[in-house]
Amino acid sequence: MRGDERNLGLRVTRREEPDLGKLIEWVLGIAEARHRAWVNGEPDPYGLPPPEDLASARH
């Protein structure tokens, strides 16, 4: 087992440009989770304050 551990390495894939589809999916997922929490009167799941436009709005 010890010999196998030495042969394991971290593989890194670098791209010229980021995967835009995954980035958009990630951002929309965060926005959806924050909105869902706001609508349900729950605290922000990321601990962020609400946008200025919503700070005084009721949910």
C-alpha positions as CSV (number, residue, x, y, z in Angstrom):
1,M,0.0,0.0,0.0
2,R,2.8,2.4,0.8
3,G,4.3,2.0,-2.6
4,D,1.0,2.8,-4.3
5,E,0.6,6.0,-2.3
6,R,3.9,7.4,-3.7
7,N,2.6,6.9,-7.2
8,L,-0.6,8.8,-6.6
9,G,-0.4,12.4,-7.7
10,L,-2.7,15.3,-8.1
11,R,-3.9,15.8,-11.7
12,V,-4.6,19.3,-12.8
13,T,-6.3,20.3,-16.0
14,R,-5.8,23.8,-17.1
15,R,-7.9,25.5,-19.7
16,E,-7.4,28.6,-21.7
17,E,-10.9,29.7,-21.0
18,P,-13.2,28.6,-18.1
19,D,-16.2,26.3,-18.7
20,L,-18.8,29.0,-19.0
21,G,-21.7,26.6,-18.7
22,K,-20.5,25.3,-15.4
23,L,-19.8,28.8,-14.1
24,I,-23.3,29.9,-15.0
25,E,-24.8,26.8,-13.4
26,W,-22.8,27.5,-10.2
27,V,-23.9,31.1,-10.0
28,L,-27.5,30.4,-10.7
29,G,-27.5,27.6,-8.0
30,I,-26.2,30.1,-5.4
31,A,-28.7,32.7,-6.5
32,E,-31.6,30.1,-6.3
33,A,-30.5,29.0,-2.8
34,R,-30.3,32.5,-1.5
35,H,-33.7,33.4,-3.0
36,R,-35.3,30.3,-1.6
37,A,-34.0,31.1,1.9
38,W,-35.1,34.8,1.6
39,V,-38.6,33.8,0.5
40,N,-38.9,31.3,3.4
41,G,-37.7,33.9,5.9
42,E,-34.5,31.8,6.6
43,P,-31.0,33.3,7.0
44,D,-28.8,33.5,3.9
45,P,-27.1,30.1,3.5
46,Y,-23.9,31.8,2.6
47,G,-24.0,34.4,5.4
48,L,-24.3,37.3,2.9
49,P,-26.4,40.3,3.4
50,P,-29.4,40.8,1.0
51,P,-28.8,43.0,-2.0
52,E,-29.5,46.7,-1.3
53,D,-32.7,46.5,-3.4
54,L,-34.1,43.8,-1.1
55,A,-32.7,45.0,2.2
56,S,-35.9,46.9,3.1
57,A,-38.3,44.6,1.2
58,R,-40.6,42.2,3.0
59,H,-40.7,38.6,2.1
